[in-house]
């Protein structure tokens, strides 16, 4: 049974929790920034980038389905049961918990959908002065919000007394954000942005997820009060909804489009979905990486319990 390490006191968590979260956050920031710097110094083949994206998409799906959702449901039910026992209303417990699970997942999915529609840049705008065009800015805003949403899962997972869950979520975010950072930099260079502007944008993009992870942790510990377990479970399920949206709506369609080599790197920025569809089938190597990435969180979770 999941154990939430900040019980109904609203106090700050243990030093170990914060230390591990800081370690993952710093590692995520550095890894994402380094991946984004690659296009400024060298080129990476489209095939290798798509392979990495396939693995990252699989990890997002597998982590959401096999790690975050089961853990979030367990925490939510456990918290609801505890609260119901105190209120002597056990009969309402199953319905309340199941409704909360569906609501959290749906809210996470719809949140990312709205982010796409509000910040949705589905075109290109070259700026002859080397700055960032209006559409480029909207693309950047959308991608930064995407990155920030990924950090919610890591921040919530840090409150669960299971280090392996936090590690699996960290790996899923990293292997998803590395090609996204690479694609973002490639997109900005393609749009004619100067290298200084590209580096500034990359720093903001790299900081987004770690900062959100830390803020999520602090907010849950500080303001959840007696509902600390419920809040943690709900936020984890919300983040699972965002993971499922990004992996199925963005990454999977992108790795299945292989007919346009000239824009294949640009489409890895998660927002650019305007390439012409030629063949919707995924290459066997990418499919294998996708399946492996999907089952990896399952295997890691099962092996740890045994």
Phi, psi and omega in degrees: 000139182293145179238120176269124191279353174246098181279194196286052178242341181074009182278169176289149182288182184289161179297329179296318178299310182296319180298317180292321178295319177297319179298313179295321182294315179295318179298320179295317180298311182295315182297317180294318180294317180296320178296322179289338179280344184303312181298341179282345183236335183204173178248146178240134184299147179300323181298314180294322180292319178293324178297317179293321178295321178297315178297317179296320178296318178299319179296321178297314181295311182297320179294319179294312186283320189259345184239299188291312183296310178301318181291318178297319179296316180300313180296318183295314180295317179299317180292318180295320179297317180296317181293320181294323179297318179295325182268000181055045181228052185297333184294337182269353188299308183300315182295317181297316181293314182295323178295321180293322179298309180297320181295316182295314179298316181295318179299318178297316180295313181293326179301314180291327176297316179293323176301317179298317184287323181285313182263006191298109172257111183244033178204178181246149176216105181280134180251111183297340181273002177082008178267205180248125178286172183298316180292326177297319180296319179292325175296315180299315180300315179300317181291323179293320177294320175303312181297319180297320180297326178297327182291340180300318182298317181293320179295319179290321182294335181293343179273353179265133185282053179217100185296328184293329179292316178298321180293317180297317178296319178300313181296320179298316180295316182298312183287347173269320185281334180299307177293332177294319177295319177300314181294323179298313179298317179299318180298315182293320176296320178296327180282355178092013179289145179285161187296328178295316177296320180298315180296320179297316179296319180297322178297315179298316180297319182289328183280336189304306183294313178300320180295317179295323178300314180293318179295319178299315179299312182297316181295318180295319181289323187278318191250351184286333177059230183290348180255032184302316179294315179299314181297316180298314179298318181295316180294323177297317179292324175301315180293328176297322176298321178292321178299314182295322179296308184299316184290320185272324184273327183259295193290314182299314176297326183293316183284349179271348179263107184240007185278341184246091182293330184293334182242011184294326179289320182296324184290349179281003179276011175075331185260333187276098184241032188257006180289155181287139180275121180248310181219113187279358180278145180271140176301150183300322180293319178292323179295320178296318178295321179297313180294318179298315179297326180291320183276342183301312177300326178297312182295319180295320180292318181292316181296327179291321181288338178261000000 
